[in-house]
Amino acid sequence: MSNRFPLSLLWSRSFLTSRWMLWSLLWVNGLGTIYGYYWYGQQLIYTWHNKPWWMLPFVPDSPTASLFFTVSVGYLLADSYRGDDKSPSLLRNIIEALALVTSFKYGIWAVVMIIAGNYQGAPSSWQDAMLITSHLGMAAEALLFARFFRIRPIAWLIAALWIFTNDLMDYSFGIFPALPKQLHDDLWWIAGFTWSLSVVSLVVFITLDFVKKLTIARSKLGHPSIS
């Protein structure tokens, strides 16, 4: 008899939505969110004193993405205690759509910016390794949990409006996340990359959502599910 650990268990529904896993993710993402807002503290203060106050929500990109995902995990955890919510609210739909798109987008974005900065001569540190690991985790958990969220089309539209507005605020009004000085002369390219990543993130998760719903519809009609 084989004693090998079945790797497929690591992305199974039973493992990912177990209470101990959801509690772990709630704490990890919650603490990461708090640290992220702390990391943006100086930029938030600067924005408060030098920009219109309504720009503040668009300053801390990654922490807000992590906040959306923390709340989404909280919804799943609540479901595990009270039974599955058959009719999730529109607010929950919107938060879950934002959690997926922004976690993936800013997870990838931060990793690329750190690597690009180091490549152009920015000094590397242990914090870079920590940030790369945590942001890759953000992108990975979005991909892993996308199938557990039930999102209506209107929520995708609102998520799209949010991330494109965020991009507009960042690169039209100069509230983008702090970058290594080595990347300041590449800002035009960074803006283009960010907008493109927004499009890719939306396409990825809307496609995954469509495939999931098509699979469910086919199973209800008695057709084999899409593997």
C-alpha positions, 0 to 999 in steps of 0.5 A, spaced: 500 500 500 502 506 498 504 511 503 505 517 499 501 523 500 495 525 495 497 532 493 490 533 490 488 533 497 491 540 497 486 543 492 480 539 494 474 542 497 474 538 503 481 541 505 481 548 503 474 549 506 475 546 512 474 550 518 481 550 521 484 552 514 479 557 513 481 560 520 488 560 518 487 564 512 482 569 516 488 570 521 494 570 516 490 575 511 487 579 517 494 580 520 497 581 513 492 586 511 493 590 518 501 590 516 499 592 509 495 598 511 501 600 516 506 599 510 502 605 507 501 609 513 506 615 510 503 615 503 496 615 506 498 621 511 501 624 505 495 623 501 491 626 506 495 633 507 496 634 499 490 630 495 483 630 496 480 626 501 476 621 497 482 619 494 484 615 500 481 609 499 485 608 492 492 609 495 493 602 499 492 597 493 494 590 496 492 591 503 485 593 501 485 586 496 487 582 502 481 586 506 476 583 501 479 576 501 479 576 509 472 578 509 470 573 503 474 567 507 469 570 513 463 569 509 465 561 507 467 560 515 460 563 517 457 558 512 461 552 515 457 554 521 450 555 519 450 551 513 451 553 506 448 560 504 443 558 498 442 566 496 448 570 497 447 577 497 449 582 492 454 585 497 457 579 498 458 578 491 461 584 490 466 583 495 468 576 493 469 578 486 473 584 488 477 579 492 479 575 487 481 580 481 484 585 486 488 579 490 491 576 483 492 583 480 496 586 486 499 579 488 502 579 481 504 586 480 508 587 487 512 581 485 514 584 478 515 591 481 520 588 486 524 583 481 524 589 476 527 594 481 532 589 483 534 588 476 535 595 475 539 596 481 535 597 487 538 594 493 534 587 495 533 585 502 529 580 507 523 584 506 523 583 498 523 576 499 517 576 505 513 581 500 514 576 494 512 570 498 506 574 501 504 577 494 505 570 490 500 567 496 495 572 494 495 570 487 495 563 489 489 563 494 485 567 489 486 562 484 484 556 489 478 559 492 475 562 485 470 556 485 467 557 492 464 563 490 458 564 487 458 571 483 453 574 479 455 578 473 453 585 476 458 584 481 464 583 476 461 589 473 462 593 479 469 590 480 471 592 473 469 599 475 473 599 481 480 596 479 480 601 473 478 607 477 483 605 481 488 605 475 486 611 473 487 614 480 494 611 481 497 614 474 493 620 473 493 623 480 500 620 482 497 616 488 500 609 485 504 605 490 511 607 492 516 604 487 524 604 487 527 610 484 530 606 479 523 605 476 521 612 476 523 613 469 519 607 467 512 609 470 509 610 463 510 602 462 508 601 469 502 604 468 501 600 461 502 594 465 498 595 470 492 597 466 493 590 462 494 586 468 487 589 470 484 586 464 487 579 464 485 579 471 478 580 470 478 575 464 481 570 468 476 570 473 470 571 469 472 565 465 473 561 471 466 563 473 463 561 466 466 554 466 464 553 473 457 555 472 457 551 465 459 545 469 454 546 474 448 547 468 451 541 464 451 536 471 444 538 472 442 536 465 445 529 466 451 531 462 458 529 464 462 535 467 467 538 464 474 536 467 
